[in-house]
Amino acid sequence: MTIYEVALGFIRVANETMSRPIRTLTQARGFNPKHHILNVFGGAGAQHACAIARDLGISKIFIHRYCGILSAYGLGLADVVKEAEEPLN
C-alpha cells in the first residue's frame, strides 16, 4: 500500500464521517438527501463537497465565496468567556 492510498483512505473515512449524520438526520425526518442542495462551509468544506454530495446522491452544491473563512468569522464574533473548574473533594 502506497502513501497515496493511505491518504485516500483517510479522506474516504473523513467523507463518510461527514456524510453519515446528514443521511441519518434527513432520513429520520422523512427527507431524501438527493432532493436537496448541499451547503458547505469551513476551511475544508469545498474540498470534501463533491465526494459527500456523490455519497448522498445530491446533484447540486452551494459553496459560498467566503465559506473558508465563515467558521473563523463566527469565532471572531463570539463572546469571550472565561470558565474555571475545580475538583470536588
PyMOL Python script that loads the backbone (N, CA, C, O; Angstrom):
from pymol import cmd

cmd.read_pdbstr("""\
ATOM      1  N   MET A   1       0.847  -1.177   0.000  1.00  0.00           N
ATOM      2  CA  MET A   1       0.000   0.000   0.000  1.00  0.00           C
ATOM      3  C   MET A   1       0.893   1.240   0.000  1.00  0.00           C
ATOM      4  O   MET A   1       1.814   1.362   0.807  1.00  0.00           O
ATOM      5  N   THR A   2       0.600   2.147  -0.915  1.00  0.00           N
ATOM      6  CA  THR A   2       1.414   3.362  -1.026  1.00  0.00           C
ATOM      7  C   THR A   2       0.910   4.423  -0.053  1.00  0.00           C
ATOM      8  O   THR A   2      -0.174   4.304   0.518  1.00  0.00           O
ATOM      9  N   ILE A   3       1.709   5.446   0.116  1.00  0.00           N
ATOM     10  CA  ILE A   3       1.323   6.552   0.993  1.00  0.00           C
ATOM     11  C   ILE A   3       0.090   7.269   0.436  1.00  0.00           C
ATOM     12  O   ILE A   3      -0.723   7.787   1.202  1.00  0.00           O
ATOM     13  N   TYR A   4      -0.052   7.300  -0.883  1.00  0.00           N
ATOM     14  CA  TYR A   4      -1.212   7.938  -1.509  1.00  0.00           C
ATOM     15  C   TYR A   4      -2.493   7.143  -1.253  1.00  0.00           C
ATOM     16  O   TYR A   4      -3.555   7.729  -1.046  1.00  0.00           O
ATOM     17  N   GLU A   5      -2.399   5.844  -1.266  1.00  0.00           N
ATOM     18  CA  GLU A   5      -3.551   5.000  -0.968  1.00  0.00           C
ATOM     19  C   GLU A   5      -3.970   5.160   0.489  1.00  0.00           C
ATOM     20  O   GLU A   5      -5.160   5.167   0.804  1.00  0.00           O
ATOM     21  N   VAL A   6      -2.994   5.287   1.367  1.00  0.00           N
ATOM     22  CA  VAL A   6      -3.302   5.513   2.786  1.00  0.00           C
ATOM     23  C   VAL A   6      -3.984   6.868   2.963  1.00  0.00           C
ATOM     24  O   VAL A   6      -4.976   6.979   3.685  1.00  0.00           O
ATOM     25  N   ALA A   7      -3.452   7.896   2.303  1.00  0.00           N
ATOM     26  CA  ALA A   7      -4.047   9.230   2.399  1.00  0.00           C
ATOM     27  C   ALA A   7      -5.469   9.229   1.853  1.00  0.00           C
ATOM     28  O   ALA A   7      -6.357   9.840   2.448  1.00  0.00           O
ATOM     29  N   LEU A   8      -5.700   8.552   0.733  1.00  0.00           N
ATOM     30  CA  LEU A   8      -7.037   8.455   0.164  1.00  0.00           C
ATOM     31  C   LEU A   8      -7.987   7.728   1.115  1.00  0.00           C
ATOM     32  O   LEU A   8      -9.165   8.076   1.204  1.00  0.00           O
ATOM     33  N   GLY A   9      -7.485   6.736   1.815  1.00  0.00           N
ATOM     34  CA  GLY A   9      -8.287   6.034   2.807  1.00  0.00           C
ATOM     35  C   GLY A   9      -8.731   6.961   3.928  1.00  0.00           C
ATOM     36  O   GLY A   9      -9.877   6.895   4.372  1.00  0.00           O
ATOM     37  N   PHE A  10      -7.827   7.829   4.391  1.00  0.00           N
ATOM     38  CA  PHE A  10      -8.183   8.794   5.430  1.00  0.00           C
ATOM     39  C   PHE A  10      -9.251   9.763   4.931  1.00  0.00           C
ATOM     40  O   PHE A  10     -10.175  10.109   5.667  1.00  0.00           O
ATOM     41  N   ILE A  11      -9.121  10.200   3.678  1.00  0.00           N
ATOM     42  CA  ILE A  11     -10.099  11.126   3.108  1.00  0.00           C
ATOM     43  C   ILE A  11     -11.462  10.443   2.999  1.00  0.00           C
ATOM     44  O   ILE A  11     -12.486  11.057   3.298  1.00  0.00           O
ATOM     45  N   ARG A  12     -11.482   9.194   2.579  1.00  0.00           N
ATOM     46  CA  ARG A  12     -12.756   8.465   2.472  1.00  0.00           C
ATOM     47  C   ARG A  12     -13.419   8.295   3.833  1.00  0.00           C
ATOM     48  O   ARG A  12     -14.639   8.406   3.951  1.00  0.00           O
ATOM     49  N   VAL A  13     -12.623   8.027   4.852  1.00  0.00           N
ATOM     50  CA  VAL A  13     -13.175   7.901   6.212  1.00  0.00           C
ATOM     51  C   VAL A  13     -13.742   9.248   6.658  1.00  0.00           C
ATOM     52  O   VAL A  13     -14.830   9.302   7.231  1.00  0.00           O
ATOM     53  N   ALA A  14     -13.015  10.329   6.400  1.00  0.00           N
ATOM     54  CA  ALA A  14     -13.495  11.665   6.782  1.00  0.00           C
ATOM     55  C   ALA A  14     -14.795  11.994   6.064  1.00  0.00           C
ATOM     56  O   ALA A  14     -15.727  12.520   6.672  1.00  0.00           O
ATOM     57  N   ASN A  15     -14.862  11.685   4.762  1.00  0.00           N
ATOM     58  CA  ASN A  15     -16.077  11.971   3.997  1.00  0.00           C
ATOM     59  C   ASN A  15     -17.265  11.167   4.522  1.00  0.00           C
ATOM     60  O   ASN A  15     -18.368  11.698   4.647  1.00  0.00           O
ATOM     61  N   GLU A  16     -17.047   9.915   4.822  1.00  0.00           N
ATOM     62  CA  GLU A  16     -18.132   9.084   5.354  1.00  0.00           C
ATOM     63  C   GLU A  16     -18.562   9.582   6.729  1.00  0.00           C
ATOM     64  O   GLU A  16     -19.748   9.549   7.058  1.00  0.00           O
ATOM     65  N   THR A  17     -17.608  10.041   7.532  1.00  0.00           N
ATOM     66  CA  THR A  17     -17.914  10.578   8.856  1.00  0.00           C
ATOM     67  C   THR A  17     -18.783  11.832   8.745  1.00  0.00           C
ATOM     68  O   THR A  17     -19.607  12.089   9.622  1.00  0.00           O
ATOM     69  N   MET A  18     -18.607  12.612   7.681  1.00  0.00           N
ATOM     70  CA  MET A  18     -19.439  13.801   7.473  1.00  0.00           C
ATOM     71  C   MET A  18     -20.763  13.452   6.793  1.00  0.00           C
ATOM     72  O   MET A  18     -21.777  14.097   7.056  1.00  0.00           O
ATOM     73  N   SER A  19     -20.766  12.445   5.927  1.00  0.00           N
ATOM     74  CA  SER A  19     -21.979  12.060   5.202  1.00  0.00           C
ATOM     75  C   SER A  19     -22.996  11.362   6.095  1.00  0.00           C
ATOM     76  O   SER A  19     -24.199  11.591   5.966  1.00  0.00           O
ATOM     77  N   ARG A  20     -22.527  10.528   6.986  1.00  0.00           N
ATOM     78  CA  ARG A  20     -23.420   9.700   7.807  1.00  0.00           C
ATOM     79  C   ARG A  20     -24.436  10.517   8.607  1.00  0.00           C
ATOM     80  O   ARG A  20     -25.623  10.193   8.566  1.00  0.00           O
ATOM     81  N   PRO A  21     -24.024  11.562   9.333  1.00  0.00           N
ATOM     82  CA  PRO A  21     -25.030  12.318  10.101  1.00  0.00           C
ATOM     83  C   PRO A  21     -26.038  13.034   9.202  1.00  0.00           C
ATOM     84  O   PRO A  21     -27.212  13.146   9.553  1.00  0.00           O
ATOM     85  N   ILE A  22     -25.589  13.515   8.054  1.00  0.00           N
ATOM     86  CA  ILE A  22     -26.514  14.175   7.126  1.00  0.00           C
ATOM     87  C   ILE A  22     -27.556  13.171   6.658  1.00  0.00           C
ATOM     88  O   ILE A  22     -28.753  13.458   6.666  1.00  0.00           O
ATOM     89  N   ARG A  23     -27.103  12.006   6.255  1.00  0.00           N
ATOM     90  CA  ARG A  23     -28.003  10.950   5.790  1.00  0.00           C
ATOM     91  C   ARG A  23     -28.975  10.538   6.902  1.00  0.00           C
ATOM     92  O   ARG A  23     -30.179  10.420   6.677  1.00  0.00           O
ATOM     93  N   THR A  24     -28.435  10.325   8.088  1.00  0.00           N
ATOM     94  CA  THR A  24     -29.249   9.871   9.220  1.00  0.00           C
ATOM     95  C   THR A  24     -30.323  10.895   9.589  1.00  0.00           C
ATOM     96  O   THR A  24     -31.489  10.541   9.759  1.00  0.00           O
ATOM     97  N   LEU A  25     -29.929  12.163   9.712  1.00  0.00           N
ATOM     98  CA  LEU A  25     -30.886  13.201  10.118  1.00  0.00           C
ATOM     99  C   LEU A  25     -31.950  13.451   9.063  1.00  0.00           C
ATOM    100  O   LEU A  25     -33.126  13.595   9.398  1.00  0.00           O
ATOM    101  N   THR A  26     -31.565  13.506   7.806  1.00  0.00           N
ATOM    102  CA  THR A  26     -32.557  13.779   6.771  1.00  0.00           C
ATOM    103  C   THR A  26     -33.529  12.614   6.625  1.00  0.00           C
ATOM    104  O   THR A  26     -34.734  12.826   6.492  1.00  0.00           O
ATOM    105  N   GLN A  27     -33.025  11.408   6.649  1.00  0.00           N
ATOM    106  CA  GLN A  27     -33.909  10.246   6.505  1.00  0.00           C
ATOM    107  C   GLN A  27     -34.793  10.065   7.730  1.00  0.00           C
ATOM    108  O   GLN A  27     -35.939   9.633   7.605  1.00  0.00           O
ATOM    109  N   ALA A  28     -34.275  10.389   8.916  1.00  0.00           N
ATOM    110  CA  ALA A  28     -35.077  10.275  10.138  1.00  0.00           C
ATOM    111  C   ALA A  28     -36.267  11.237  10.102  1.00  0.00           C
ATOM    112  O   ALA A  28     -37.304  10.974  10.711  1.00  0.00           O
ATOM    113  N   ARG A  29     -36.110  12.337   9.392  1.00  0.00           N
ATOM    114  CA  ARG A  29     -37.196  13.324   9.280  1.00  0.00           C
ATOM    115  C   ARG A  29     -38.052  13.094   8.032  1.00  0.00           C
ATOM    116  O   ARG A  29     -38.946  13.883   7.726  1.00  0.00           O
ATOM    117  N   GLY A  30     -37.769  12.015   7.324  1.00  0.00           N
ATOM    118  CA  GLY A  30     -38.577  11.668   6.162  1.00  0.00           C
ATOM    119  C   GLY A  30     -38.165  12.342   4.869  1.00  0.00           C
ATOM    120  O   GLY A  30     -38.937  12.360   3.910  1.00  0.00           O
ATOM    121  N   PHE A  31     -36.961  12.897   4.825  1.00  0.00           N
ATOM    122  CA  PHE A  31     -36.475  13.564   3.621  1.00  0.00           C
ATOM    123  C   PHE A  31     -35.458  12.690   2.907  1.00  0.00           C
ATOM    124  O   PHE A  31     -34.765  11.884   3.528  1.00  0.00           O
ATOM    125  N   ASN A  32     -35.380  12.860   1.611  1.00  0.00           N
ATOM    126  CA  ASN A  32     -34.365  12.180   0.820  1.00  0.00           C
ATOM    127  C   ASN A  32     -33.280  13.199   0.495  1.00  0.00           C
ATOM    128  O   ASN A  32     -33.575  14.215  -0.134  1.00  0.00           O
ATOM    129  N   PRO A  33     -32.024  12.958   0.905  1.00  0.00           N
ATOM    130  CA  PRO A  33     -30.962  13.935   0.671  1.00  0.00           C
ATOM    131  C   PRO A  33     -30.797  14.329  -0.795  1.00  0.00           C
ATOM    132  O   PRO A  33     -30.383  15.451  -1.089  1.00  0.00           O
ATOM    133  N   LYS A  34     -31.114  13.425  -1.712  1.00  0.00           N
ATOM    134  CA  LYS A  34     -30.889  13.724  -3.129  1.00  0.00           C
ATOM    135  C   LYS A  34     -31.808  14.817  -3.661  1.00  0.00           C
ATOM    136  O   LYS A  34     -31.583  15.332  -4.757  1.00  0.00           O
ATOM    137  N   HIS A  35     -32.845  15.179  -2.899  1.00  0.00           N
ATOM    138  CA  HIS A  35     -33.750  16.241  -3.323  1.00  0.00           C
ATOM    139  C   HIS A  35     -33.361  17.595  -2.738  1.00  0.00           C
ATOM    140  O   HIS A  35     -34.147  18.540  -2.799  1.00  0.00           O
ATOM    141  N   HIS A  36     -32.179  17.699  -2.182  1.00  0.00           N
ATOM    142  CA  HIS A  36     -31.731  18.929  -1.531  1.00  0.00           C
ATOM    143  C   HIS A  36     -30.401  19.401  -2.112  1.00  0.00           C
ATOM    144  O   HIS A  36     -29.748  18.692  -2.878  1.00  0.00           O
ATOM    145  N   ILE A  37     -30.021  20.610  -1.729  1.00  0.00           N
ATOM    146  CA  ILE A  37     -28.740  21.195  -2.143  1.00  0.00           C
ATOM    147  C   ILE A  37     -27.789  21.105  -0.965  1.00  0.00           C
ATOM    148  O   ILE A  37     -28.163  21.434   0.161  1.00  0.00           O
ATOM    149  N   LEU A  38     -26.566  20.664  -1.211  1.00  0.00           N
ATOM    150  CA  LEU A  38     -25.559  20.583  -0.155  1.00  0.00           C
ATOM    151  C   LEU A  38     -24.909  21.952   0.004  1.00  0.00           C
ATOM    152  O   LEU A  38     -24.338  22.486  -0.947  1.00  0.00           O
ATOM    153  N   ASN A  39     -24.993  22.515   1.195  1.00  0.00           N
ATOM    154  CA  ASN A  39     -24.378  23.799   1.517  1.00  0.00           C
ATOM    155  C   ASN A  39     -23.121  23.513   2.324  1.00  0.00           C
ATOM    156  O   ASN A  39     -23.191  22.894   3.386  1.00  0.00           O
ATOM    157  N   VAL A  40     -21.974  23.958   1.831  1.00  0.00           N
ATOM    158  CA  VAL A  40     -20.725  23.654   2.516  1.00  0.00           C
ATOM    159  C   VAL A  40     -20.137  24.906   3.158  1.00  0.00           C
ATOM    160  O   VAL A  40     -20.383  26.027   2.713  1.00  0.00           O
ATOM    161  N   PHE A  41     -19.359  24.691   4.210  1.00  0.00           N
ATOM    162  CA  PHE A  41     -18.717  25.790   4.916  1.00  0.00           C
ATOM    163  C   PHE A  41     -17.486  25.254   5.608  1.00  0.00           C
ATOM    164  O   PHE A  41     -17.263  24.044   5.655  1.00  0.00           O
ATOM    165  N   GLY A  42     -16.695  26.149   6.140  1.00  0.00           N
ATOM    166  CA  GLY A  42     -15.482  25.752   6.854  1.00  0.00           C
ATOM    167  C   GLY A  42     -14.277  25.696   5.931  1.00  0.00           C
ATOM    168  O   GLY A  42     -14.400  25.763   4.708  1.00  0.00           O
ATOM    169  N   GLY A  43     -13.133  25.574   6.539  1.00  0.00           N
ATOM    170  CA  GLY A  43     -11.880  25.618   5.805  1.00  0.00           C
ATOM    171  C   GLY A  43     -11.719  24.563   4.734  1.00  0.00           C
ATOM    172  O   GLY A  43     -11.145  24.842   3.681  1.00  0.00           O
ATOM    173  N   ALA A  44     -12.213  23.353   4.973  1.00  0.00           N
ATOM    174  CA  ALA A  44     -12.045  22.262   4.007  1.00  0.00           C
ATOM    175  C   ALA A  44     -13.369  21.832   3.384  1.00  0.00           C
ATOM    176  O   ALA A  44     -13.427  20.807   2.706  1.00  0.00           O
ATOM    177  N   GLY A  45     -14.422  22.597   3.605  1.00  0.00           N
ATOM    178  CA  GLY A  45     -15.736  22.217   3.089  1.00  0.00           C
ATOM    179  C   GLY A  45     -15.757  21.990   1.590  1.00  0.00           C
ATOM    180  O   GLY A  45     -16.292  20.986   1.119  1.00  0.00           O
ATOM    181  N   ALA A  46     -15.182  22.909   0.843  1.00  0.00           N
ATOM    182  CA  ALA A  46     -15.193  22.797  -0.613  1.00  0.00           C
ATOM    183  C   ALA A  46     -14.387  21.591  -1.099  1.00  0.00           C
ATOM    184  O   ALA A  46     -14.701  21.013  -2.140  1.00  0.00           O
ATOM    185  N   GLN A  47     -13.363  21.216  -0.357  1.00  0.00           N
ATOM    186  CA  GLN A  47     -12.535  20.067  -0.757  1.00  0.00           C
ATOM    187  C   GLN A  47     -13.294  18.750  -0.640  1.00  0.00           C
ATOM    188  O   GLN A  47     -13.010  17.806  -1.378  1.00  0.00           O
ATOM    189  N   HIS A  48     -14.236  18.678   0.262  1.00  0.00           N
ATOM    190  CA  HIS A  48     -14.983  17.444   0.501  1.00  0.00           C
ATOM    191  C   HIS A  48     -16.351  17.440  -0.177  1.00  0.00           C
ATOM    192  O   HIS A  48     -16.994  16.392  -0.246  1.00  0.00           O
ATOM    193  N   ALA A  49     -16.804  18.574  -0.673  1.00  0.00           N
ATOM    194  CA  ALA A  49     -18.177  18.741  -1.148  1.00  0.00           C
ATOM    195  C   ALA A  49     -18.584  17.740  -2.220  1.00  0.00           C
ATOM    196  O   ALA A  49     -19.640  17.117  -2.102  1.00  0.00           O
ATOM    197  N   CYS A  50     -17.788  17.571  -3.246  1.00  0.00           N
ATOM    198  CA  CYS A  50     -18.181  16.687  -4.356  1.00  0.00           C
ATOM    199  C   CYS A  50     -18.316  15.235  -3.906  1.00  0.00           C
ATOM    200  O   CYS A  50     -19.269  14.552  -4.283  1.00  0.00           O
ATOM    201  N   ALA A  51     -17.381  14.769  -3.114  1.00  0.00           N
ATOM    202  CA  ALA A  51     -17.436  13.380  -2.650  1.00  0.00           C
ATOM    203  C   ALA A  51     -18.634  13.153  -1.737  1.00  0.00           C
ATOM    204  O   ALA A  51     -19.301  12.123  -1.835  1.00  0.00           O
ATOM    205  N   ILE A  52     -18.909  14.101  -0.857  1.00  0.00           N
ATOM    206  CA  ILE A  52     -20.055  13.962   0.054  1.00  0.00           C
ATOM    207  C   ILE A  52     -21.358  14.014  -0.732  1.00  0.00           C
ATOM    208  O   ILE A  52     -22.266  13.222  -0.482  1.00  0.00           O
ATOM    209  N   ALA A  53     -21.456  14.938  -1.675  1.00  0.00           N
ATOM    210  CA  ALA A  53     -22.661  15.028  -2.496  1.00  0.00           C
ATOM    211  C   ALA A  53     -22.866  13.732  -3.281  1.00  0.00           C
ATOM    212  O   ALA A  53     -23.992  13.244  -3.388  1.00  0.00           O
ATOM    213  N   ARG A  54     -21.807  13.186  -3.818  1.00  0.00           N
ATOM    214  CA  ARG A  54     -21.901  11.923  -4.560  1.00  0.00           C
ATOM    215  C   ARG A  54     -22.386  10.802  -3.640  1.00  0.00           C
ATOM    216  O   ARG A  54     -23.249  10.014  -4.026  1.00  0.00           O
ATOM    217  N   ASP A  55     -21.833  10.727  -2.423  1.00  0.00           N
ATOM    218  CA  ASP A  55     -22.247   9.696  -1.463  1.00  0.00           C
ATOM    219  C   ASP A  55     -23.731   9.799  -1.115  1.00  0.00           C
ATOM    220  O   ASP A  55     -24.405   8.788  -0.916  1.00  0.00           O
ATOM    221  N   LEU A  56     -24.231  11.033  -1.045  1.00  0.00           N
ATOM    222  CA  LEU A  56     -25.619  11.260  -0.637  1.00  0.00           C
ATOM    223  C   LEU A  56     -26.580  11.308  -1.820  1.00  0.00           C
ATOM    224  O   LEU A  56     -27.793  11.391  -1.628  1.00  0.00           O
ATOM    225  N   GLY A  57     -26.053  11.256  -3.036  1.00  0.00           N
ATOM    226  CA  GLY A  57     -26.899  11.333  -4.219  1.00  0.00           C
ATOM    227  C   GLY A  57     -27.360  12.739  -4.535  1.00  0.00           C
ATOM    228  O   GLY A  57     -28.330  12.922  -5.270  1.00  0.00           O
ATOM    229  N   ILE A  58     -26.681  13.734  -3.992  1.00  0.00           N
ATOM    230  CA  ILE A  58     -27.052  15.133  -4.198  1.00  0.00           C
ATOM    231  C   ILE A  58     -26.391  15.635  -5.481  1.00  0.00           C
ATOM    232  O   ILE A  58     -25.213  15.378  -5.727  1.00  0.00           O
ATOM    233  N   SER A  59     -27.169  16.357  -6.299  1.00  0.00           N
ATOM    234  CA  SER A  59     -26.636  16.804  -7.583  1.00  0.00           C
ATOM    235  C   SER A  59     -26.249  18.280  -7.607  1.00  0.00           C
ATOM    236  O   SER A  59     -25.606  18.728  -8.557  1.00  0.00           O
ATOM    237  N   LYS A  60     -26.630  19.050  -6.575  1.00  0.00           N
ATOM    238  CA  LYS A  60     -26.288  20.470  -6.530  1.00  0.00           C
ATOM    239  C   LYS A  60     -25.557  20.802  -5.234  1.00  0.00           C
ATOM    240  O   LYS A  60     -25.907  20.314  -4.160  1.00  0.00           O
ATOM    241  N   ILE A  61     -24.531  21.646  -5.361  1.00  0.00           N
ATOM    242  CA  ILE A  61     -23.725  22.061  -4.207  1.00  0.00           C
ATOM    243  C   ILE A  61     -23.681  23.585  -4.189  1.00  0.00           C
ATOM    244  O   ILE A  61     -23.462  24.222  -5.220  1.00  0.00           O
ATOM    245  N   PHE A  62     -23.891  24.162  -3.008  1.00  0.00           N
ATOM    246  CA  PHE A  62     -23.729  25.605  -2.840  1.00  0.00           C
ATOM    247  C   PHE A  62     -22.462  25.847  -2.038  1.00  0.00           C
ATOM    248  O   PHE A  62     -22.340  25.418  -0.891  1.00  0.00           O
ATOM    249  N   ILE A  63     -21.525  26.542  -2.663  1.00  0.00           N
ATOM    250  CA  ILE A  63     -20.277  26.899  -1.984  1.00  0.00           C
ATOM    251  C   ILE A  63     -20.212  28.426  -1.941  1.00  0.00           C
ATOM    252  O   ILE A  63     -19.993  29.081  -2.960  1.00  0.00           O
ATOM    253  N   HIS A  64     -20.402  28.969  -0.762  1.00  0.00           N
ATOM    254  CA  HIS A  64     -20.347  30.426  -0.584  1.00  0.00           C
ATOM    255  C   HIS A  64     -18.927  30.908  -0.875  1.00  0.00           C
ATOM    256  O   HIS A  64     -17.957  30.212  -0.575  1.00  0.00           O
ATOM    257  N   ARG A  65     -18.814  32.073  -1.445  1.00  0.00           N
ATOM    258  CA  ARG A  65     -17.482  32.564  -1.807  1.00  0.00           C
ATOM    259  C   ARG A  65     -16.563  32.722  -0.593  1.00  0.00           C
ATOM    260  O   ARG A  65     -15.341  32.691  -0.738  1.00  0.00           O
ATOM    261  N   TYR A  66     -17.134  32.891   0.592  1.00  0.00           N
ATOM    262  CA  TYR A  66     -16.332  33.038   1.798  1.00  0.00           C
ATOM    263  C   TYR A  66     -16.445  31.827   2.720  1.00  0.00           C
ATOM    264  O   TYR A  66     -16.214  31.944   3.923  1.00  0.00           O
ATOM    265  N   CYS A  67     -16.790  30.688   2.179  1.00  0.00           N
ATOM    266  CA  CYS A  67     -17.015  29.510   3.033  1.00  0.00           C
ATOM    267  C   CYS A  67     -15.774  29.142   3.836  1.00  0.00           C
ATOM    268  O   CYS A  67     -15.889  28.618   4.944  1.00  0.00           O
ATOM    269  N   GLY A  68     -14.615  29.404   3.304  1.00  0.00           N
ATOM    270  CA  GLY A  68     -13.387  29.049   4.009  1.00  0.00           C
ATOM    271  C   GLY A  68     -13.113  29.889   5.237  1.00  0.00           C
ATOM    272  O   GLY A  68     -12.346  29.488   6.112  1.00  0.00           O
ATOM    273  N   ILE A  69     -13.742  31.061   5.307  1.00  0.00           N
ATOM    274  CA  ILE A  69     -13.485  31.918   6.474  1.00  0.00           C
ATOM    275  C   ILE A  69     -14.703  32.078   7.374  1.00  0.00           C
ATOM    276  O   ILE A  69     -14.618  32.738   8.410  1.00  0.00           O
ATOM    277  N   LEU A  70     -15.838  31.486   6.999  1.00  0.00           N
ATOM    278  CA  LEU A  70     -17.051  31.690   7.801  1.00  0.00           C
ATOM    279  C   LEU A  70     -16.907  31.153   9.221  1.00  0.00           C
ATOM    280  O   LEU A  70     -17.411  31.766  10.162  1.00  0.00           O
ATOM    281  N   SER A  71     -16.234  30.028   9.391  1.00  0.00           N
ATOM    282  CA  SER A  71     -16.046  29.499  10.744  1.00  0.00           C
ATOM    283  C   SER A  71     -15.174  30.440  11.566  1.00  0.00           C
ATOM    284  O   SER A  71     -15.458  30.694  12.737  1.00  0.00           O
ATOM    285  N   ALA A  72     -14.125  30.951  10.959  1.00  0.00           N
ATOM    286  CA  ALA A  72     -13.238  31.883  11.664  1.00  0.00           C
ATOM    287  C   ALA A  72     -13.966  33.184  11.965  1.00  0.00           C
ATOM    288  O   ALA A  72     -13.769  33.775  13.026  1.00  0.00           O
ATOM    289  N   TYR A  73     -14.803  33.633  11.041  1.00  0.00           N
ATOM    290  CA  TYR A  73     -15.573  34.861  11.257  1.00  0.00           C
ATOM    291  C   TYR A  73     -16.531  34.694  12.438  1.00  0.00           C
ATOM    292  O   TYR A  73     -16.648  35.579  13.286  1.00  0.00           O
ATOM    293  N   GLY A  74     -17.209  33.554  12.479  1.00  0.00           N
ATOM    294  CA  GLY A  74     -18.115  33.276  13.595  1.00  0.00           C
ATOM    295  C   GLY A  74     -17.377  33.228  14.916  1.00  0.00           C
ATOM    296  O   GLY A  74     -17.871  33.713  15.934  1.00  0.00           O
ATOM    297  N   LEU A  75     -16.194  32.643  14.897  1.00  0.00           N
ATOM    298  CA  LEU A  75     -15.381  32.591  16.105  1.00  0.00           C
ATOM    299  C   LEU A  75     -14.994  33.997  16.544  1.00  0.00           C
ATOM    300  O   LEU A  75     -14.965  34.298  17.737  1.00  0.00           O
ATOM    301  N   GLY A  76     -14.700  34.850  15.579  1.00  0.00           N
ATOM    302  CA  GLY A  76     -14.341  36.231  15.890  1.00  0.00           C
ATOM    303  C   GLY A  76     -15.494  37.022  16.473  1.00  0.00           C
ATOM    304  O   GLY A  76     -15.272  37.957  17.242  1.00  0.00           O
ATOM    305  N   LEU A  77     -16.725  36.668  16.123  1.00  0.00           N
ATOM    306  CA  LEU A  77     -17.905  37.366  16.639  1.00  0.00           C
ATOM    307  C   LEU A  77     -18.367  36.838  17.994  1.00  0.00           C
ATOM    308  O   LEU A  77     -19.148  37.493  18.684  1.00  0.00           O
ATOM    309  N   ALA A  78     -17.893  35.674  18.369  1.00  0.00           N
ATOM    310  CA  ALA A  78     -18.338  35.045  19.614  1.00  0.00           C
ATOM    311  C   ALA A  78     -17.859  35.839  20.832  1.00  0.00           C
ATOM    312  O   ALA A  78     -16.805  36.475  20.811  1.00  0.00           O
ATOM    313  N   ASP A  79     -18.660  35.780  21.882  1.00  0.00           N
ATOM    314  CA  ASP A  79     -18.288  36.431  23.138  1.00  0.00           C
ATOM    315  C   ASP A  79     -17.110  35.702  23.765  1.00  0.00           C
ATOM    316  O   ASP A  79     -17.001  34.480  23.673  1.00  0.00           O
ATOM    317  N   VAL A  80     -16.236  36.461  24.398  1.00  0.00           N
ATOM    318  CA  VAL A  80     -15.121  35.872  25.131  1.00  0.00           C
ATOM    319  C   VAL A  80     -15.648  35.433  26.492  1.00  0.00           C
ATOM    320  O   VAL A  80     -16.248  36.226  27.219  1.00  0.00           O
ATOM    321  N   VAL A  81     -15.426  34.191  26.826  1.00  0.00           N
ATOM    322  CA  VAL A  81     -15.936  33.613  28.075  1.00  0.00           C
ATOM    323  C   VAL A  81     -14.773  32.989  28.817  1.00  0.00           C
ATOM    324  O   VAL A  81     -13.915  32.340  28.219  1.00  0.00           O
ATOM    325  N   LYS A  82     -14.750  33.187  30.109  1.00  0.00           N
ATOM    326  CA  LYS A  82     -13.719  32.560  30.932  1.00  0.00           C
ATOM    327  C   LYS A  82     -14.406  31.567  31.842  1.00  0.00           C
ATOM    328  O   LYS A  82     -15.335  31.909  32.574  1.00  0.00           O
ATOM    329  N   GLU A  83     -13.934  30.321  31.785  1.00  0.00           N
ATOM    330  CA  GLU A  83     -14.508  29.273  32.617  1.00  0.00           C
ATOM    331  C   GLU A  83     -13.397  28.671  33.485  1.00  0.00           C
ATOM    332  O   GLU A  83     -12.239  28.586  33.079  1.00  0.00           O
ATOM    333  N   ALA A  84     -13.785  28.267  34.669  1.00  0.00           N
ATOM    334  CA  ALA A  84     -12.830  27.630  35.581  1.00  0.00           C
ATOM    335  C   ALA A  84     -13.498  26.406  36.208  1.00  0.00           C
ATOM    336  O   ALA A  84     -14.707  26.393  36.440  1.00  0.00           O
ATOM    337  N   GLU A  85     -12.709  25.407  36.471  1.00  0.00           N
ATOM    338  CA  GLU A  85     -13.211  24.183  37.102  1.00  0.00           C
ATOM    339  C   GLU A  85     -12.304  23.807  38.257  1.00  0.00           C
ATOM    340  O   GLU A  85     -11.095  24.040  38.227  1.00  0.00           O
ATOM    341  N   GLU A  86     -12.909  23.226  39.264  1.00  0.00           N
ATOM    342  CA  GLU A  86     -12.154  22.709  40.405  1.00  0.00           C
ATOM    343  C   GLU A  86     -12.665  21.327  40.747  1.00  0.00           C
ATOM    344  O   GLU A  86     -13.865  21.069  40.653  1.00  0.00           O
ATOM    345  N   PRO A  87     -11.777  20.439  41.141  1.00  0.00           N
ATOM    346  CA  PRO A  87     -12.250  19.115  41.560  1.00  0.00           C
ATOM    347  C   PRO A  87     -13.016  19.232  42.874  1.00  0.00           C
ATOM    348  O   PRO A  87     -12.693  20.065  43.722  1.00  0.00           O
ATOM    349  N   LEU A  88     -14.014  18.405  43.030  1.00  0.00           N
ATOM    350  CA  LEU A  88     -14.819  18.407  44.234  1.00  0.00           C
ATOM    351  C   LEU A  88     -14.322  17.272  45.137  1.00  0.00           C
ATOM    352  O   LEU A  88     -14.374  16.105  44.748  1.00  0.00           O
ATOM    353  N   ASN A  89     -13.852  17.602  46.315  1.00  0.00           N
ATOM    354  CA  ASN A  89     -13.343  16.590  47.255  1.00  0.00           C
ATOM    355  C   ASN A  89     -14.237  16.477  48.449  1.00  0.00           C
ATOM    356  O   ASN A  89     -13.970  15.678  49.346  1.00  0.00           O
TER     357      ASN A  89
END
""", "prot")
cmd.dss("prot")
cmd.show_as("cartoon", "prot")
cmd.util.cbc("prot")
cmd.orient("prot")
